[in-house]
């Protein structure tokens, strides 16, 4: 492939692996994806097994064996009925889709999905879509085996590692170009690009709905299984209910409380995930087209869109040159990661103890508030007491449900991290409809919360050099959130002045002074303390090999874009687009402006302004300032501020409503003064979008990288028909 002139002296960077290592890693990842699912140890596995836990696990195993037989029988009967169904009617005949896999494979997918239904229930549509997609994925993997695509993929990937490996010649082509060249050279045999036809959204949805329906109708459990004193009858394990979301009635599938209790008390030690949930064990396949890239066998979408939306796919298909977009995603995906084991072990120890709300580690349900029990028919209660107790029950159930969701999310993340603790791995990337890039594995990745980010470091280390240790210290101060308006030199001096606390945090994180716990991002701060301690204690810190990621963050990036677009010098200065002696902090600036206006109103005798004395902070206004540029309304801004005020224990809760109304008004008027150009551009964009949509079109544009964007949001209007009376 001829190289562009400007690339003559540029080479593609090598990964820190030999070609043999990369080829071996490919084989391991291939085995994972061929299985379609991965079963791993839960981090709760290290807890001692009580007699009760063992009994619950035994009961669940017996139930699953029974459900397997029942579902297998029900599936075979349903297929028999479908063979006799008249296919001329308009209803989709699912029979062909129920013959693609072995009957047992459909049943296994259904059984596995039972454990993943949350305590509060799952939307029928989402659950059905998940089941349908799992069948589609398994079918795709099987097809690639049958048409010998896997053999061709292995041959091309083996040759592709020549570009990435450190023990091969240097290339000045990109991964996408090298892969396309290798595909051209190996044209014979099956095609890798879009060999399998994607199923229409309605097919996966109907197929999943069919399976959910089968589970709801056929899966039963004895009502006395946990309490022999109860009357014995067979009751459904899952049940269908409706809930209102805004103005729409949404179907939900909920697990029976008996099943939920069994799962919670069994504390099973194994978790089963789809293979695409796990990070990859080898560098991802480079994106070379809209339909090909990321995983080896598992189908992946280049662009995440609303299920069933077609306009993005059609736009991308028509696009002539998406090479810069592909190359960006490939570069992100080729970065190797590993687990920060000391941090992971501390987090797991707290998780398996009682959790910690302060450190963002969800506690177990044993710490949840007890749900009060009362008899609504009891005549000793007044109507207002009954209403109050009903509210108490609803709030306690809601809190339990939220705690369960957070706990399960943390369990998944920690269990995946623990499973990968001795591995080096990669995150394949795709993007949303705006072109923002994301790792494909959903639970555990480097764009997660502070806890998740702290568990990840780069696989390839680099010597710190003359400035590296200073940057680690500056990064640590940034993570504390303490010196937002100080220069880099002042931040470095502050870090040097607290070295005793930094080293104490690294040496004795849970029993020492615990300085790290006061940081805005405590877990990343602890990881940074440990890295600094290791560096300063090494024979030569300049030669210390560091794997630690140091972030470079924008300053309210949305406002930066608007200030640049509008050549707004005052606005640009407040978001660090103009040279300044010290970094500017727009959030503190707005908070200061709001505080000045509050003090003036308080002096005039305004009650709410007086109540707010001492409570206007950067944290209270930050989210609203950040999201104003994304079109947040005053209503949305008020909710954000209300949430921040509720988090302040000392703030009188009876004033939250008035205070949030008052602050959001001051924030909006303050931003209008500080960012005049921003408001004008926002108004122009809003008016343009209004006129475009009024003419019957959706808003579309193309980014400088050539990515077509289409705005997918629509407002649904319901028209009431005229009634005529004769």
C-alpha positions as CSV (number, residue, x, y, z in Angstrom):
1,X,0.0,0.0,0.0
2,X,1.6,3.3,-1.0
3,X,2.3,5.6,2.0
4,X,1.3,9.2,2.1
5,X,4.3,11.6,1.7
6,X,3.7,13.2,5.2
7,X,4.0,9.7,6.7
8,X,7.5,9.0,5.4
9,X,9.2,9.5,8.8
10,X,6.3,8.4,11.0
11,X,6.1,4.9,12.4
12,X,3.3,3.0,14.1
13,X,4.1,2.5,17.8
14,X,4.9,-1.0,18.9
15,X,3.1,-2.8,21.8
16,X,5.2,-4.2,24.6
17,X,4.6,-7.8,23.4
18,X,6.4,-10.3,21.1
19,X,4.6,-11.6,18.1
20,X,4.4,-15.1,19.7
21,X,2.7,-13.6,22.8
22,X,0.1,-11.8,20.8
23,X,-0.7,-14.9,18.7
24,X,-1.1,-17.0,21.8
25,X,-3.4,-14.3,23.3
26,X,-5.5,-14.4,20.2
27,X,-6.1,-18.1,20.7
28,X,-7.1,-17.6,24.3
29,X,-9.6,-14.8,23.3
30,X,-11.0,-17.0,20.5
31,X,-11.8,-19.7,23.0
32,X,-13.6,-17.2,25.3
33,X,-15.7,-15.9,22.4
34,X,-16.5,-19.3,21.0
35,X,-18.0,-20.3,24.4
36,X,-20.2,-17.1,24.2
37,X,-20.4,-17.0,28.1
38,X,-17.8,-16.7,30.8
39,X,-18.3,-18.1,34.3
40,X,-16.1,-16.5,37.0
41,X,-15.7,-16.6,40.8
42,X,-17.6,-13.9,42.7
43,X,-15.5,-11.9,45.1
44,X,-17.9,-13.1,47.8
45,X,-16.5,-16.6,47.3
46,X,-13.9,-16.1,50.0
47,X,-16.6,-15.8,52.7
48,X,-17.1,-18.9,54.9
49,X,-20.0,-21.1,53.8
50,X,-22.6,-21.4,56.5
51,X,-24.9,-24.4,56.8
52,X,-27.9,-22.2,55.7
53,X,-26.0,-20.9,52.6
54,X,-25.2,-24.4,51.6
55,X,-28.8,-25.4,52.0
56,X,-30.0,-22.5,49.9
57,X,-27.5,-23.3,47.1
58,X,-28.7,-26.9,47.1
59,X,-32.3,-25.8,46.8
60,X,-31.5,-23.4,44.0
61,X,-29.6,-26.2,42.1
62,X,-32.6,-28.5,42.5
63,X,-35.0,-25.8,41.3
64,X,-32.8,-25.0,38.2
65,X,-32.6,-28.7,37.3
66,X,-36.4,-28.9,37.5
67,X,-36.9,-25.6,35.5
68,X,-34.5,-26.9,32.8
69,X,-36.8,-30.0,32.3
70,X,-40.0,-27.9,32.3
71,X,-38.6,-25.3,29.8
72,X,-37.2,-27.9,27.5
73,X,-40.7,-29.6,27.4
74,X,-42.5,-26.2,26.9
75,X,-40.1,-25.2,24.1
76,X,-40.6,-28.5,22.2
77,X,-44.4,-28.2,22.6
78,X,-44.3,-24.6,21.4
79,X,-42.2,-25.5,18.4
80,X,-44.7,-28.2,17.5
81,X,-47.6,-25.8,17.7
82,X,-45.7,-23.2,15.5
83,X,-45.1,-25.8,12.8
84,X,-48.9,-26.0,12.3
85,X,-49.4,-22.2,12.5
86,X,-50.7,-20.6,9.3
87,X,-47.7,-18.5,8.0
88,X,-49.9,-16.4,5.7
89,X,-51.1,-14.2,8.5
90,X,-49.2,-11.0,9.4
91,X,-47.7,-12.3,12.6
92,X,-44.0,-13.1,12.5
93,X,-43.5,-16.9,12.6
94,X,-40.6,-17.5,15.0
95,X,-40.2,-21.2,14.2
96,X,-37.1,-20.8,12.0
97,X,-35.4,-18.7,14.7
98,X,-36.1,-21.5,17.3
99,X,-34.3,-24.1,15.2
100,X,-31.0,-22.2,14.8
101,X,-29.5,-23.6,18.1
102,X,-30.0,-26.8,20.1
103,X,-33.1,-26.7,22.3
104,X,-30.9,-26.9,25.4
105,X,-29.0,-23.8,24.4
106,X,-32.2,-21.7,24.4
107,X,-33.1,-23.1,27.8
108,X,-29.6,-22.4,29.2
109,X,-30.0,-18.7,28.1
110,X,-33.4,-18.5,29.8
111,X,-32.1,-20.1,33.0
112,X,-29.0,-17.8,33.1
113,X,-31.2,-14.7,32.7
114,X,-33.3,-15.5,35.8
115,X,-30.5,-14.6,38.1
116,X,-29.9,-11.2,36.4
117,X,-33.4,-9.9,36.8
118,X,-33.1,-7.1,39.4
119,X,-35.0,-6.9,42.7
120,X,-37.1,-4.0,41.4
121,X,-37.8,-5.8,38.1
122,X,-36.7,-5.3,34.5
123,X,-38.6,-3.7,31.7
124,X,-40.1,-6.5,29.6
125,X,-38.7,-4.8,26.4
126,X,-35.2,-4.6,27.8
127,X,-35.2,-8.2,29.1
128,X,-36.7,-9.5,25.8
129,X,-34.0,-7.5,23.8
130,X,-31.2,-9.0,25.9
131,X,-32.5,-12.6,25.4
132,X,-33.0,-12.0,21.6
133,X,-29.5,-10.5,21.3
134,X,-27.9,-13.4,23.1
135,X,-29.5,-15.9,20.7
136,X,-28.3,-13.7,17.7
137,X,-24.8,-13.6,19.1
138,X,-24.6,-17.4,19.6
139,X,-26.0,-17.9,16.1
140,X,-23.4,-15.5,14.6
141,X,-20.5,-17.3,16.4
142,X,-21.9,-20.7,15.2
143,X,-22.2,-19.4,11.6
144,X,-18.6,-18.2,11.6
145,X,-17.5,-21.7,12.5
146,X,-19.6,-23.4,9.9
147,X,-18.5,-21.2,7.0
148,X,-14.8,-21.4,8.1
149,X,-14.6,-17.7,8.8
150,X,-12.7,-18.5,12.0
151,X,-9.8,-20.1,10.2
152,X,-9.4,-17.1,7.9
153,X,-9.7,-14.7,10.8
154,X,-6.9,-16.6,12.6
155,X,-4.7,-16.5,9.5
156,X,-5.1,-12.7,9.0
157,X,-4.8,-11.9,12.8
158,X,-1.5,-13.9,13.0
159,X,-0.1,-11.8,10.1
160,X,-1.6,-8.6,11.6
161,X,0.4,-9.0,14.8
162,X,3.5,-8.3,12.7
163,X,2.5,-4.6,12.9
164,X,2.0,-4.5,16.7
165,X,4.7,-6.8,18.0
166,X,7.9,-5.4,19.4
167,X,10.2,-8.0,17.8
168,X,9.1,-7.4,14.2
169,X,10.0,-4.8,11.6
170,X,8.7,-1.2,11.9
171,X,5.7,-0.1,9.8
172,X,4.4,3.4,8.8
173,X,0.9,2.2,8.2
174,X,-2.1,2.2,10.6
175,X,-3.8,-0.9,11.9
176,X,-6.9,-0.4,9.6
177,X,-4.6,-0.1,6.5
178,X,-2.6,-3.2,7.5
179,X,-5.7,-5.3,8.1
180,X,-7.3,-4.2,4.8
181,X,-4.0,-5.0,3.0
182,X,-4.0,-8.5,4.5
183,X,-7.6,-9.1,3.6
184,X,-6.9,-8.2,0.0
185,X,-3.9,-10.6,-0.1
186,X,-6.1,-13.4,1.3
187,X,-9.2,-12.8,-0.9
188,X,-10.1,-16.5,-1.4
189,X,-12.5,-18.2,0.9
190,X,-15.3,-16.6,3.1
191,X,-15.5,-12.9,3.6
192,X,-14.9,-11.4,7.0
193,X,-16.9,-8.2,6.4
194,X,-20.6,-8.5,7.2
195,X,-20.8,-12.2,6.4
196,X,-23.8,-12.6,8.8
197,X,-27.0,-10.7,8.1
198,X,-28.1,-8.6,11.1
199,X,-31.6,-9.4,12.3
200,X,-34.2,-6.7,12.3
201,X,-35.0,-5.2,15.7
202,X,-38.5,-6.6,15.7
203,X,-37.2,-10.2,15.3
204,X,-34.9,-10.1,18.3
205,X,-37.6,-8.3,20.3
206,X,-40.3,-10.9,19.3
207,X,-38.0,-13.8,19.9
208,X,-37.0,-12.5,23.4
209,X,-40.6,-11.7,24.3
210,X,-41.6,-15.3,23.3
211,X,-38.9,-16.7,25.7
212,X,-39.9,-14.3,28.5
213,X,-43.5,-15.4,28.1
214,X,-42.5,-19.0,28.3
215,X,-40.5,-18.4,31.5
216,X,-43.4,-16.5,33.2
217,X,-45.9,-19.2,32.3
218,X,-43.9,-22.3,33.1
219,X,-41.4,-21.5,35.9
220,X,-43.0,-22.3,39.3
221,X,-41.8,-22.8,42.8
222,X,-43.5,-24.3,45.9
223,X,-44.8,-21.5,48.2
224,X,-43.6,-23.4,51.3
225,X,-40.0,-23.9,50.1
226,X,-38.7,-21.4,52.7
227,X,-41.4,-21.7,55.3
228,X,-42.9,-25.2,55.8
229,X,-45.7,-23.7,57.9
230,X,-47.2,-22.1,54.8
231,X,-49.8,-23.6,52.7
232,X,-48.2,-25.5,49.7
233,X,-49.1,-24.4,46.3
234,X,-47.1,-23.8,43.1
235,X,-46.5,-20.1,42.5
236,X,-44.8,-18.3,39.5
237,X,-41.1,-17.5,39.9
238,X,-41.4,-14.4,37.7
239,X,-44.5,-12.3,37.2
240,X,-45.6,-9.6,34.8
241,X,-46.7,-6.2,36.1
242,X,-47.3,-2.7,34.8
243,X,-45.7,0.5,36.0
244,X,-46.2,4.1,34.8
245,X,-43.1,5.8,33.5
246,X,-44.1,9.5,32.8
247,X,-47.3,9.1,30.9
248,X,-46.6,5.6,29.5
249,X,-47.6,2.3,30.9
250,X,-44.5,0.0,30.8
251,X,-44.5,-3.8,31.2
252,X,-42.2,-5.1,33.9
253,X,-40.9,-8.6,34.8
254,X,-40.3,-9.0,38.6
255,X,-38.8,-12.0,40.5
256,X,-41.0,-13.4,43.3
257,X,-39.7,-12.3,46.7
258,X,-39.1,-16.0,47.6
259,X,-36.7,-16.3,44.7
260,X,-35.0,-13.0,45.6
261,X,-34.5,-14.2,49.2
262,X,-33.1,-17.5,48.0
263,X,-30.5,-15.8,45.8
264,X,-29.5,-13.4,48.5
265,X,-29.2,-16.1,51.2
266,X,-27.4,-18.5,48.9
267,X,-24.6,-16.0,48.1
268,X,-23.6,-18.2,45.2
269,X,-19.9,-18.1,44.3
270,X,-20.1,-18.1,40.5
271,X,-21.3,-15.4,38.1
272,X,-22.0,-16.0,34.4
273,X,-21.6,-13.2,31.9
274,X,-21.7,-12.9,28.1
275,X,-18.1,-13.0,26.8
276,X,-18.4,-9.4,25.4
277,X,-18.8,-8.1,29.0
278,X,-15.1,-9.1,29.7
279,X,-12.1,-7.1,28.6
280,X,-10.3,-8.7,25.6
281,X,-7.1,-10.9,26.2
282,X,-5.6,-9.7,22.8
283,X,-5.7,-6.4,20.9
284,X,-9.1,-5.8,19.3
285,X,-9.7,-6.4,15.6
286,X,-9.3,-2.9,14.0
287,X,-12.5,-1.2,12.8
288,X,-12.2,-1.3,9.0
289,X,-15.9,-0.8,8.1
290,X,-19.2,0.1,9.7
291,X,-19.9,-3.6,10.3
292,X,-16.5,-5.0,11.2
293,X,-14.2,-4.5,14.1
294,X,-13.7,-4.8,17.9
295,X,-14.3,-8.4,19.0
296,X,-13.0,-11.5,17.1
297,X,-16.4,-13.3,16.7
298,X,-19.0,-11.4,18.8
299,X,-20.9,-8.9,16.6
300,X,-20.4,-5.3,17.7
301,X,-22.0,-2.0,16.5
302,X,-19.8,0.9,15.5
303,X,-22.4,3.3,16.7
304,X,-24.6,2.8,19.8
305,X,-28.2,3.9,18.9
306,X,-31.7,3.5,20.2
307,X,-32.8,-0.1,19.4
308,X,-34.9,-0.1,16.3
309,X,-33.6,3.3,15.0
310,X,-32.5,2.9,11.4
311,X,-31.4,6.5,10.4
312,X,-27.9,6.3,11.9
313,X,-27.1,3.0,10.2
314,X,-28.4,4.3,6.8
315,X,-26.2,7.5,7.2
316,X,-23.1,5.5,8.1
317,X,-23.7,3.1,5.2
318,X,-23.7,6.0,2.7
319,X,-20.6,7.6,4.2
320,X,-17.7,7.6,1.8
321,X,-14.8,8.0,4.2
322,X,-14.9,7.2,7.9
323,X,-11.2,6.3,8.1
324,X,-10.3,9.0,10.7
325,X,-13.2,7.8,12.9
326,X,-12.0,4.1,12.6
327,X,-8.4,5.1,13.3
328,X,-9.4,7.0,16.4
329,X,-11.3,4.0,17.8
330,X,-8.5,1.6,16.9
331,X,-5.9,3.7,18.7
332,X,-8.0,3.8,21.9
333,X,-8.6,0.0,21.7
334,X,-4.9,-0.8,21.2
335,X,-4.0,0.5,24.7
336,X,-3.3,-2.4,27.1
337,X,-4.3,-2.3,30.8
338,X,-3.7,-4.2,34.0
339,X,-5.2,-4.4,37.5
340,X,-3.7,-2.3,40.4
341,X,-3.8,-5.3,42.8
342,X,-3.0,-3.5,46.1
343,X,-6.0,-1.2,45.5
344,X,-8.3,-4.0,44.4
345,X,-7.5,-6.0,47.5
346,X,-8.3,-3.1,49.9
347,X,-11.6,-2.4,48.0
348,X,-12.6,-6.1,48.2
349,X,-11.8,-6.3,51.9
350,X,-14.2,-3.3,52.6
351,X,-16.8,-4.7,50.2
352,X,-16.8,-8.1,52.0
353,X,-16.9,-6.4,55.4
354,X,-19.8,-3.9,55.5
355,X,-19.1,-1.6,52.6
356,X,-18.7,2.1,53.0
357,X,-21.0,4.9,51.8
358,X,-18.3,7.5,52.3
359,X,-15.8,5.6,50.1
360,X,-18.5,4.7,47.5
361,X,-18.5,1.0,48.2
362,X,-22.1,-0.2,48.5
363,X,-23.0,-2.0,51.8
364,X,-24.8,-5.4,51.7
365,X,-28.6,-5.6,52.1
366,X,-28.1,-6.6,55.7
367,X,-27.3,-2.9,56.3
368,X,-30.6,-1.8,54.6
369,X,-33.4,-0.3,56.7
370,X,-35.9,-2.8,57.9
371,X,-39.2,-2.7,56.0
372,X,-41.9,-1.8,58.6
373,X,-44.9,-4.2,58.8
374,X,-48.4,-3.0,59.8
375,X,-52.0,-4.1,59.2
376,X,-53.8,-1.5,57.1
377,X,-57.1,-2.9,58.5
378,X,-56.1,-2.2,62.1
379,X,-58.8,0.3,63.4
380,X,-56.4,1.7,66.1
381,X,-54.5,3.6,63.3
382,X,-55.9,7.0,62.1
383,X,-56.0,7.7,58.4
384,X,-53.0,10.0,58.5
385,X,-51.0,7.4,60.5
386,X,-51.8,4.8,57.9
387,X,-50.8,7.2,55.1
388,X,-47.5,7.9,56.9
389,X,-46.8,4.2,57.5
390,X,-47.5,3.4,53.8
391,X,-45.0,6.1,52.8
392,X,-42.5,4.6,55.2
393,X,-42.9,1.1,53.6
394,X,-42.6,2.5,50.1
395,X,-39.4,4.5,51.0
396,X,-37.9,1.5,52.8
397,X,-38.6,-0.8,49.8
398,X,-37.2,1.8,47.4
399,X,-34.0,2.1,49.5
400,X,-33.6,-1.7,49.6
401,X,-34.0,-1.9,45.8
402,X,-31.5,0.9,45.2
403,X,-29.0,-0.7,47.6
404,X,-29.4,-4.1,45.9
405,X,-28.8,-2.5,42.4
406,X,-25.7,-0.7,43.6
407,X,-24.4,-3.8,45.4
408,X,-24.8,-6.0,42.4
409,X,-23.2,-3.4,40.1
410,X,-20.2,-3.3,42.5
411,X,-20.1,-7.1,42.8
412,X,-19.9,-7.5,39.0
413,X,-17.1,-4.9,38.6
414,X,-15.0,-6.3,41.5
415,X,-15.5,-9.9,40.4
416,X,-14.4,-9.1,36.8
417,X,-11.4,-7.1,38.1
418,X,-10.5,-10.0,40.5
419,X,-10.8,-12.5,37.6
420,X,-8.5,-10.3,35.5
421,X,-6.0,-9.6,38.3
422,X,-3.1,-11.4,36.8
423,X,-3.9,-10.6,33.1
424,X,-3.0,-7.9,30.7
425,X,-6.1,-6.8,28.7
426,X,-7.7,-4.5,26.2
427,X,-11.0,-2.6,25.8
428,X,-12.4,-2.5,22.3
429,X,-14.2,0.9,21.7
430,X,-17.2,2.1,19.8
431,X,-19.1,5.4,19.9
432,X,-22.5,7.0,20.5
433,X,-24.5,9.0,17.9
434,X,-22.6,12.2,18.8
435,X,-19.2,10.5,18.1
436,X,-18.2,10.2,21.8
437,X,-16.1,7.1,22.3
438,X,-16.8,4.4,24.9
439,X,-15.2,1.0,25.8
440,X,-17.6,-1.8,24.7
441,X,-17.4,-3.9,28.0
442,X,-20.2,-2.2,30.0
443,X,-19.4,-3.0,33.7
444,X,-15.7,-2.7,34.1
445,X,-13.7,-0.1,32.2
446,X,-11.5,3.0,32.6
447,X,-14.4,5.4,32.2
448,X,-16.1,4.2,35.3
449,X,-16.4,5.7,38.8
450,X,-13.5,6.7,41.0
451,X,-13.5,3.1,42.5
452,X,-13.2,1.5,39.0
453,X,-10.6,3.9,37.7
454,X,-8.4,3.3,40.7
455,X,-8.3,-0.4,39.9
456,X,-6.8,0.2,36.5
457,X,-3.2,1.1,35.4
458,X,-1.4,0.9,32.0
459,X,0.1,-2.4,31.2
460,X,3.1,-0.8,29.7
461,X,5.2,1.3,32.1
462,X,7.5,4.2,31.3
463,X,10.4,5.7,33.3
464,X,9.3,8.8,35.2
465,X,12.2,10.9,33.9
466,X,13.1,14.3,35.3
467,X,9.5,15.7,35.6
468,X,7.4,12.5,36.0
469,X,7.4,12.5,39.9
470,X,6.4,16.2,39.9
471,X,3.5,15.4,37.6
472,X,2.4,12.5,39.9
473,X,2.3,14.9,42.8
474,X,0.4,17.6,40.9
475,X,-2.1,14.9,39.7
476,X,-2.6,13.8,43.4
477,X,-3.4,17.4,44.4
478,X,-5.8,17.6,41.4
479,X,-7.6,14.5,42.7
480,X,-8.0,16.0,46.2
481,X,-9.9,19.1,44.7
482,X,-8.2,21.3,47.2
483,X,-6.2,23.7,45.0
484,X,-8.5,24.4,42.1
485,X,-7.2,28.1,41.8
486,X,-3.6,27.5,42.5
487,X,-0.8,27.4,39.9
488,X,0.9,24.1,39.0
489,X,4.0,25.2,41.0
490,X,1.8,26.0,44.1
491,X,0.2,22.6,43.8
492,X,3.6,20.9,43.6
493,X,4.8,22.8,46.7
494,X,1.6,21.8,48.6
495,X,2.2,18.1,47.7
496,X,5.8,18.4,49.0
497,X,4.5,20.0,52.2
498,X,2.2,17.0,53.0
499,X,4.6,14.2,52.0
500,X,4.2,12.7,55.5
501,X,0.5,12.3,55.0
502,X,1.0,10.9,51.5
503,X,3.4,8.3,52.7
504,X,1.3,7.4,55.7
505,X,-1.7,6.9,53.4
506,X,0.3,4.6,51.2
507,X,1.8,2.6,54.1
508,X,-1.3,2.2,56.3
509,X,-4.4,3.2,54.3
510,X,-7.1,1.8,56.7
511,X,-5.5,2.4,60.1
512,X,-3.2,5.4,59.6
513,X,-4.2,9.1,59.4
514,X,-6.5,8.3,56.4
515,X,-5.6,11.6,54.7
516,X,-6.5,10.1,51.3
517,X,-10.2,9.5,52.4
518,X,-10.8,13.3,52.4
519,X,-10.0,13.7,48.6
520,X,-12.7,14.3,46.0
521,X,-11.5,11.1,44.3
522,X,-10.3,9.0,47.3
523,X,-9.4,5.7,45.6
524,X,-7.5,7.3,42.8
525,X,-5.8,9.5,45.4
526,X,-4.8,6.4,47.4
527,X,-3.4,4.7,44.2
528,X,-1.4,7.9,43.5
529,X,-0.1,8.0,47.1
530,X,1.2,4.4,46.7
531,X,2.8,5.2,43.3
532,X,4.6,8.3,44.8
533,X,5.8,6.3,47.8
534,X,7.2,3.6,45.5
535,X,8.9,6.2,43.3
536,X,10.5,8.2,46.1
537,X,11.8,5.1,47.8
538,X,13.3,3.7,44.6
539,X,17.1,4.0,44.1
540,X,16.6,6.6,41.4
541,X,13.0,8.1,40.9
542,X,13.9,9.3,37.4
543,X,14.4,5.7,36.4
544,X,11.3,4.3,38.3
545,X,9.0,2.5,35.9
546,X,5.5,4.0,36.4
547,X,2.2,2.5,35.1
548,X,0.0,5.1,36.7
549,X,-2.4,7.2,34.4
550,X,-2.1,10.9,34.9
551,X,-5.2,12.8,33.7
552,X,-5.2,16.1,31.8
553,X,-8.7,17.5,32.2
554,X,-10.6,20.3,30.4
555,X,-12.1,23.2,32.3
556,X,-15.9,23.0,31.7
557,X,-15.3,21.7,28.2
558,X,-18.8,22.7,26.9
559,X,-18.2,26.4,27.8
560,X,-14.7,26.2,26.3
561,X,-16.3,25.3,22.9
562,X,-18.8,28.1,23.1
563,X,-16.2,30.7,24.2
564,X,-14.0,29.6,21.3
565,X,-16.9,29.7,18.8
566,X,-18.0,33.1,19.9
567,X,-14.4,34.6,20.3
568,X,-15.7,35.5,23.8
569,X,-12.5,36.8,25.6
570,X,-14.0,37.1,29.1
571,X,-15.7,33.7,28.9
572,X,-12.5,32.2,27.4
573,X,-10.4,33.5,30.2
574,X,-12.7,32.0,32.9
575,X,-12.3,28.5,31.3
576,X,-8.5,28.6,30.7
577,X,-8.4,29.3,27.0
578,X,-6.4,32.5,27.6
579,X,-3.0,32.7,29.3
580,X,-3.3,33.4,33.0
581,X,-0.9,33.5,36.0
582,X,-3.0,30.9,37.8
583,X,-5.7,28.4,36.6
584,X,-9.2,29.8,36.4
585,X,-12.1,27.9,37.9
586,X,-15.4,28.9,36.3
587,X,-17.4,26.9,39.0
588,X,-15.7,28.8,41.8
589,X,-16.3,32.0,39.8
590,X,-20.0,31.4,39.5
591,X,-20.2,30.3,43.1
592,X,-18.5,33.6,44.2
593,X,-20.9,35.6,42.0
594,X,-23.9,33.8,43.4
595,X,-22.6,34.4,47.0
596,X,-22.2,38.1,46.4
597,X,-25.8,38.4,45.1
598,X,-27.0,36.3,48.1
599,X,-25.2,38.5,50.6
600,X,-26.8,41.6,49.0
601,X,-30.3,40.1,49.1
602,X,-29.7,38.9,52.7
603,X,-28.7,42.5,53.7
604,X,-32.1,43.6,52.2
605,X,-33.8,41.1,54.5
606,X,-34.7,38.3,52.1
607,X,-35.3,35.3,54.3
608,X,-34.1,32.5,51.9
609,X,-30.9,34.4,51.2
610,X,-30.2,34.6,55.0
611,X,-30.9,30.8,55.4
612,X,-28.3,30.1,52.7
613,X,-25.5,31.9,54.4
614,X,-22.4,29.6,54.4
615,X,-24.0,27.0,52.1
616,X,-23.1,28.5,48.6
617,X,-20.2,26.4,47.4
618,X,-18.5,25.3,44.2
619,X,-20.0,21.8,44.6
620,X,-23.6,23.2,44.9
621,X,-23.4,25.1,41.5
622,X,-20.9,22.9,39.5
623,X,-23.3,20.4,37.9
624,X,-25.8,23.1,36.8
625,X,-23.0,25.3,35.3
626,X,-21.6,22.3,33.5
627,X,-24.9,21.2,32.0
628,X,-26.3,24.7,31.1
629,X,-24.3,24.4,27.8
630,X,-26.0,21.1,27.1
631,X,-29.4,22.7,27.3
632,X,-30.4,22.0,30.9
633,X,-33.5,23.9,31.8
634,X,-34.2,25.9,35.0
635,X,-36.4,23.0,36.1
636,X,-33.5,20.5,35.6
637,X,-31.0,22.9,37.2
638,X,-33.3,23.3,40.2
639,X,-33.4,19.5,40.7
640,X,-29.6,19.3,40.5
641,X,-29.2,22.0,43.1
642,X,-31.9,20.4,45.3
643,X,-29.9,17.2,45.3
644,X,-26.7,18.9,46.3
645,X,-28.4,20.8,49.2
646,X,-30.0,17.5,50.5
647,X,-26.5,16.1,50.7
648,X,-25.5,18.8,53.2
649,X,-26.4,17.4,56.6
650,X,-26.5,20.9,58.3
651,X,-28.8,22.5,55.7
652,X,-32.4,22.8,57.0
653,X,-34.4,20.4,54.8
654,X,-37.6,22.4,55.0
655,X,-35.9,25.2,53.0
656,X,-34.5,23.0,50.2
657,X,-37.4,23.8,47.7
658,X,-37.2,27.6,48.1
659,X,-33.4,27.6,48.2
660,X,-33.0,25.6,45.0
661,X,-35.4,27.9,43.2
662,X,-33.5,30.9,44.4
663,X,-30.0,29.6,43.6
664,X,-30.8,28.3,40.0
665,X,-32.1,31.8,39.2
666,X,-28.9,33.4,40.3
667,X,-26.7,30.8,38.5
668,X,-28.6,31.4,35.2
669,X,-28.4,35.2,35.4
670,X,-24.7,35.0,36.4
671,X,-23.8,32.8,33.5
672,X,-25.7,35.2,31.1
673,X,-23.5,38.0,32.3
674,X,-20.2,36.0,32.2
675,X,-20.8,34.3,28.8
676,X,-22.6,36.7,26.6
677,X,-21.4,35.0,23.4
678,X,-22.4,31.6,24.7
679,X,-26.0,32.6,25.2
680,X,-26.2,34.2,21.7
681,X,-24.8,31.0,20.0
682,X,-27.1,28.8,22.1
683,X,-30.1,31.0,21.1
684,X,-29.0,30.8,17.4
685,X,-28.6,27.0,17.5
686,X,-32.0,26.6,19.3
687,X,-33.7,28.8,16.7
688,X,-32.0,26.9,13.8
689,X,-33.1,23.5,15.2
690,X,-36.7,24.9,15.6
691,X,-36.8,26.0,12.0
692,X,-35.2,22.8,10.7
693,X,-37.7,20.6,12.6
694,X,-40.6,22.9,11.6
695,X,-39.7,22.2,8.0
696,X,-40.2,18.5,8.6
697,X,-36.5,17.5,8.8
698,X,-34.3,16.2,11.6
699,X,-31.2,18.2,12.5
700,X,-28.1,16.7,10.8
701,X,-24.5,17.8,10.5
702,X,-21.0,16.3,9.7
703,X,-18.1,16.6,12.1
704,X,-14.6,17.7,11.0
705,X,-13.6,13.9,11.0
706,X,-16.3,13.2,8.5
707,X,-18.8,11.5,10.9
708,X,-22.4,12.2,10.0
709,X,-24.5,13.1,13.0
710,X,-28.3,13.0,13.2
711,X,-30.2,14.3,16.2
712,X,-32.5,11.4,17.2
713,X,-34.7,13.2,19.8
714,X,-38.4,13.7,18.8
715,X,-41.3,15.2,20.7
716,X,-44.4,13.0,20.3
717,X,-47.6,15.0,19.9
718,X,-50.9,13.3,20.6
719,X,-53.9,14.7,18.7
720,X,-57.3,14.3,20.2
721,X,-59.8,13.5,17.5
722,X,-62.8,15.7,17.0
723,X,-66.1,14.2,18.2
724,X,-69.2,15.0,16.3
725,X,-72.7,14.5,17.7
726,X,-75.6,14.0,15.3
